Amino acid sequence: MQQEKLSNSLLYLMAITAGLVVANIYYCQPLLSLIANGFNVSEIEVSNVPLFAQIGYATGLLFMIPLGDKYATKKIITIDFFLIIVSLLAAATATTLMVFVVSSFFIGFSSSIPQLLVPMAAHLSDKTKRGRAIGVVMSGLLIGILGSRFISGFLGEYLGWQFVFFAAAFMMLILLITISFKLPNIKPDYKSNYLKLMQSIFVIFKSDTNVRLSALRGALGFAGLSAFWATLVFLLEESFNYGSAATGSFGALGIVGALTANIIGKRNTDNNKNKLITIATIILVISWCVFLVSATSIIGLVIGVLLIDMGFQSLHITNQSCIFSNNLEAKNRINTIYMVSFFIGGSLGTFLGAIAWSYFKWYGVSIVGLSFSLMILMVHLISLKRKVLL
């Protein structure tokens, strides 16, 4: 495989690209009430929008990302950009909820670009700087996730939800032009066919304990986070009479937690990963305890958002440092295992969060999220007891 140098300008371009692309999946979340009103459907029906966006993302990760170990990453990214633009325009012009849900699936499917950029950054960087490179790209990605909610909530409130998706399509066009000139053309050495490439994913999963543990922790962590963000808009509307702009403001608060990613990336070493995972998981548990008693407290929700994003980002970055510590020739397949598990967990969390809200409101959502965090802690403590080293 060709080895290129990772300059700071390229690294930050990758971070910006990751953030703006992944934002496409999350623009819908603060807009759910507006979308429901626009299509005259219920809250539970419109909850299918973020659910199918995440299912689409997981599907794209499974079938598209492994291609990065066989074909030039730049070519795959270019194709993905064309698909994103078409999908966003379809969502913006949708006349029924069904069309919008299908468009959301393909927005998710084609927005897998960040998960090609993260392993690319790991590959291009020196081993001693790999944690920092991953942290920078992930900071961009996570700020994109959180900032997307603020931007879409504000724009949707005043300009309509359709405007958000038209603007996103235009932004993707600008990125496509920029990336076509700036991104290096890295050609991998893998020579076997696509079927064998996909089969090798299962071999890696079966043989690598660290990948399995990281994937499980990531899935459970993102399940809890997704349950929170998929239902927050309903809590703010019902308990505080706030609109989508307020929900987006909570996303902006989470950026403080997302900035943790860069710090964690710098501090990640082979000797302290277990400690970082323990601390991150405890923070997640505390955040859900705060949410549990904050159904009528804005201050409590603010504190909870800061904690949940800080804990989740710390866990996520440490997981990725674990899986990219070896076998970089299979980096995209390893990332596929991790991220498919990650977004299957997110889809499950979105689904269970919506069900919990329908029957038990915010208390039910908090119990769901707390349960996921406690499961992470249990899995981690069992692995430590069995001396599974990271």
C-alpha positions in Angstrom: 0.0 0.0 0.0 1.2 3.5 -0.9 2.4 5.5 2.1 1.7 9.3 2.0 2.5 11.9 4.6 -0.4 13.2 6.8 0.0 17.0 6.9 -1.9 19.1 9.3 -3.9 20.8 6.5 -5.0 17.4 5.2 -5.8 16.1 8.7 -8.0 19.1 9.4 -9.7 18.8 6.0 -10.5 15.2 6.8 -11.9 16.3 10.2 -14.1 19.0 8.6 -15.3 16.6 5.9 -16.1 14.0 8.5 -18.1 16.5 10.5 -20.1 17.9 7.6 -20.9 14.5 6.1 -22.0 12.7 9.2 -24.2 15.7 10.1 -26.5 14.7 7.2 -27.7 11.7 9.3 -28.6 13.9 12.3 -30.2 17.0 10.8 -33.6 15.3 11.2 -33.6 14.8 14.9 -34.5 18.3 16.1 -36.9 18.6 13.2 -39.0 15.5 14.1 -41.9 17.6 15.4 -41.8 19.9 12.3 -41.6 16.9 10.0 -44.5 15.1 11.8 -46.7 18.2 11.5 -45.7 18.6 7.8 -46.8 15.1 6.9 -49.6 15.0 9.5 -48.3 11.9 11.3 -47.7 10.9 14.9 -44.5 11.1 17.0 -44.1 7.3 16.9 -44.4 7.2 13.1 -41.9 10.0 12.5 -39.4 8.2 14.8 -38.8 5.9 11.8 -36.8 8.7 10.2 -33.8 8.6 12.5 -34.2 4.8 12.9 -33.9 4.2 9.1 -31.1 6.8 8.7 -29.1 4.8 11.2 -30.0 1.5 9.6 -28.9 2.9 6.3 -25.6 4.1 7.8 -25.0 0.6 9.2 -25.8 -1.0 5.9 -23.4 1.4 4.1 -20.7 0.6 6.6 -21.1 -3.1 6.1 -21.1 -3.2 2.3 -19.1 0.0 1.3 -16.3 0.5 3.9 -14.6 -2.9 3.3 -14.0 -1.7 -0.3 -11.4 0.7 1.1 -9.1 -2.3 1.6 -9.4 -3.2 -2.0 -10.0 -0.1 -4.1 -8.7 3.5 -3.9 -10.4 5.2 -1.0 -10.7 8.5 -3.0 -12.8 6.8 -5.7 -15.2 5.3 -3.2 -15.5 8.7 -1.4 -16.3 10.4 -4.7 -19.1 8.0 -5.6 -20.5 8.3 -2.1 -20.7 12.1 -2.4 -22.8 11.8 -5.6 -25.2 9.4 -3.7 -25.4 11.8 -0.7 -26.4 14.8 -2.9 -29.1 12.9 -4.7 -30.5 11.5 -1.4 -30.6 14.9 0.3 -32.4 16.4 -2.6 -34.9 13.6 -2.5 -35.5 14.2 1.2 -35.9 18.0 0.6 -38.6 17.4 -2.1 -40.4 14.5 -0.4 -44.2 14.8 -0.4 -45.0 11.8 1.9 -43.4 10.4 5.0 -42.6 7.1 3.2 -40.5 8.9 0.6 -38.8 10.9 3.3 -38.0 7.7 5.3 -36.6 5.9 2.2 -34.5 9.0 1.5 -33.3 9.0 5.0 -32.1 5.4 4.6 -30.1 6.4 1.6 -28.7 9.5 3.3 -27.4 7.2 6.0 -26.2 4.6 3.5 -24.2 7.1 1.5 -22.8 9.0 4.5 -20.2 6.4 5.4 -17.3 8.7 4.2 -16.1 9.5 7.8 -15.5 5.9 8.4 -13.2 5.8 5.4 -11.4 8.9 6.7 -10.7 7.7 10.2 -8.7 4.6 9.2 -7.1 6.6 6.5 -5.8 9.1 9.1 -4.6 6.2 11.2 -2.7 4.7 8.3 -1.1 7.9 7.1 0.1 8.9 10.6 3.1 7.8 12.5 2.4 5.2 15.2 3.3 7.7 18.0 0.9 10.3 16.6 -1.9 7.8 15.6 -4.0 8.6 18.7 -3.9 12.3 18.0 -4.8 11.8 14.3 -7.8 9.7 15.2 -8.8 12.2 17.9 -8.7 15.1 15.5 -10.8 13.4 12.8 -13.2 12.1 15.5 -13.5 15.6 17.0 -14.6 16.9 13.6 -17.0 14.0 13.3 -18.5 14.4 16.7 -18.8 18.2 16.5 -20.6 17.6 13.2 -23.1 15.3 14.9 -23.7 17.7 17.7 -23.5 20.9 15.7 -25.9 19.5 13.1 -28.7 19.4 15.7 -28.1 23.1 16.6 -27.9 24.2 13.0 -30.9 22.2 11.8 -33.0 23.1 14.8 -32.4 26.8 14.3 -32.8 26.8 10.5 -35.8 24.5 10.7 -37.6 26.7 13.2 -37.3 29.8 11.0 -36.8 28.6 7.4 -38.6 25.2 7.4 -37.2 21.7 7.5 -36.9 21.4 3.7 -34.4 24.3 3.6 -32.0 22.3 5.9 -31.8 19.4 3.4 -31.4 21.7 0.3 -28.5 23.6 2.1 -26.9 20.2 3.1 -26.9 19.1 -0.5 -25.2 22.3 -1.6 -22.5 21.9 1.1 -21.9 18.3 -0.1 -21.3 19.6 -3.6 -18.6 22.1 -2.3 -16.9 19.3 -0.4 -16.9 17.0 -3.4 -15.1 19.6 -5.4 -12.6 20.3 -2.6 -11.9 16.6 -1.9 -11.3 15.8 -5.5 -8.3 18.1 -5.5 -6.9 17.6 -2.0 -7.4 14.0 -0.9 -4.5 11.6 -1.7 -5.1 8.7 -4.0 -4.2 5.7 -1.8 -4.3 2.3 -3.5 -4.4 -0.8 -1.2 -2.6 -4.1 -1.9 -5.6 -6.5 -1.4 -6.0 -8.6 -4.5 -8.8 -11.1 -3.8 -12.4 -10.7 -4.9 -15.2 -8.9 -3.0 -16.7 -12.1 -1.7 -13.5 -13.2 0.0 -13.0 -9.6 1.3 -16.4 -9.8 3.0 -15.7 -13.3 4.3 -12.5 -12.1 5.9 -14.5 -9.8 8.1 -15.9 -12.7 10.0 -12.4 -14.3 10.3 -11.2 -11.0 11.9 -14.2 -10.8 14.2 -13.7 -14.4 15.3 -10.0 -14.2 15.9 -9.6 -10.7 17.5 -10.9 -10.4 21.1 -10.1 -6.7 21.3 -12.2 -5.9 18.2 -15.2 -7.9 19.7 -15.0 -6.2 23.0 -14.6 -2.7 21.5 -17.5 -3.4 19.2 -19.8 -4.4 22.0 -18.8 -1.4 24.2 -19.4 0.9 21.3 -22.8 -0.6 20.4 -24.0 -0.3 24.0 -22.7 3.2 24.4 -24.3 4.5 21.2 -27.5 2.8 22.0 -27.9 4.9 25.1 -26.9 8.1 23.3 -29.3 7.5 20.5 -32.2 6.8 22.9 -31.5 10.2 24.5 -31.3 12.3 21.3 -34.2 10.5 19.6 -36.6 11.5 22.4 -35.2 14.8 23.8 -37.2 16.8 21.3 -40.4 15.3 22.7 -39.5 16.0 26.3 -38.6 19.6 25.6 -41.8 20.2 23.7 -44.1 18.4 26.2 -42.5 19.6 29.5 -41.1 23.0 28.6 -43.0 24.0 25.4 -39.7 24.4 23.6 -39.3 24.0 19.8 -36.7 22.5 17.6 -34.3 25.4 18.0 -34.0 24.6 21.7 -33.3 21.0 21.0 -30.5 22.1 18.6 -29.1 24.3 21.4 -28.6 21.1 23.5 -26.6 19.8 20.6 -24.3 22.8 20.8 -23.8 22.1 24.5 -22.6 18.7 23.6 -19.8 20.1 21.6 -18.0 20.8 24.9 -18.0 17.1 25.4 -17.0 16.4 21.9 -13.8 18.4 22.3 -12.8 15.7 24.8 -12.0 13.5 21.8 -8.8 15.4 20.9 -7.6 15.4 24.5 -8.3 11.7 24.9 -6.5 11.0 21.6 -3.4 12.6 22.9 -3.5 10.7 26.2 -4.2 7.3 24.7 -1.4 4.9 25.3 -1.1 1.1 25.5 -0.8 1.3 29.3 -3.9 3.4 30.2 -6.7 2.2 27.9 -8.5 0.1 30.5 -8.4 3.0 33.0 -9.9 5.4 30.4 -12.7 3.0 29.6 -13.5 2.5 33.2 -13.7 6.3 33.8 -15.7 6.9 30.6 -18.3 4.2 31.6 -18.7 5.6 35.1 -19.3 9.1 33.6 -22.0 7.6 31.4 -23.7 5.9 34.3 -23.7 9.2 36.3 -25.1 11.1 33.3 -28.1 8.7 33.1 -28.7 9.0 36.9 -28.8 12.8 36.4 -31.3 12.4 33.5 -33.5 10.1 35.6 -34.3 13.0 38.0 -34.3 15.8 35.4 -37.6 15.4 33.5 -38.6 18.8 34.7 -35.2 20.5 35.2 -33.4 22.3 32.4 -30.3 22.6 34.6 -30.3 18.9 35.2 -30.6 18.2 31.4 -27.7 20.6 30.7 -25.5 18.8 33.2 -26.6 15.4 31.8 -25.8 16.4 28.2 -22.3 17.6 29.1 -21.6 14.3 31.0 -23.1 11.9 28.5 -21.1 13.4 25.6 -17.9 13.6 27.6 -18.3 9.9 28.7 -19.3 8.7 25.3 -16.6 10.5 23.3 -13.9 9.2 25.8 -15.2 5.6 25.4 -15.5 5.9 21.6 -12.0 7.3 21.0 -10.4 4.7 23.3 -12.3 1.9 21.5 -10.9 3.1 18.2 -7.4 3.4 19.5 -7.7 -0.2 20.5 -8.9 -1.6 17.2 -6.3 0.4 15.1 -3.4 -0.6 17.2 -2.5 -3.5 14.9 -3.3 -5.0 11.5 -3.6 -1.7 9.5 -3.8 -3.6 6.2 -7.3 -4.7 7.3 -8.1 -1.3 8.9 -11.3 -0.7 6.9 -12.7 -4.2 7.6 -11.9 -3.8 11.3 -13.6 -0.4 11.3 -16.6 -2.0 9.5 -16.9 -4.5 12.4 -16.8 -1.8 15.0 -19.0 0.8 13.2 -21.7 -1.7 12.0 -22.0 -2.9 15.6 -22.0 0.7 16.7 -24.9 1.7 14.5 -26.9 -1.5 15.1 -26.7 -0.4 18.7 -27.8 3.1 17.7 -30.8 1.7 15.8 -31.7 -0.4 18.8 -31.4 2.5 21.2 -33.5 4.7 18.9 -36.2 2.0 18.7 -36.3 1.3 22.4 -36.1 5.0 23.3 -39.2 5.7 21.2 -41.1 2.7 22.7 -40.0 3.8 26.2 -41.2 7.3 25.6 -44.6 6.1 24.2 -45.3 4.1 27.4 -43.3 5.6 30.2 -42.1 9.0 28.9 -38.7 10.4 30.1 -38.5 8.0 33.1 -38.6 5.0 30.7 -36.0 6.6 28.4 -33.7 7.2 31.3 -34.0 3.6 32.5 -33.2 2.3 29.0 -30.1 4.5 28.8 -28.9 3.6 32.3 -29.4 -0.1 31.5 -27.1 0.2 28.4 -24.4 2.0 30.5 -24.5 -0.6 33.2 -24.1 -3.3 30.6 -20.9 -1.6 29.4 -19.6 -1.5 32.9 -20.4 -5.1 33.5 -18.8 -6.3 30.2 -15.7 -4.2 30.9 -15.3 -5.5 34.5 -15.7 -9.1 33.4 -13.1 -8.6 30.7 -10.7 -7.2 33.3 -11.4 -10.1 35.7 -10.6 -12.5 32.9 -7.4 -10.5 32.2 -8.4 -9.6 28.6 -5.7 -7.1 27.8 -6.3 -4.1 25.5 
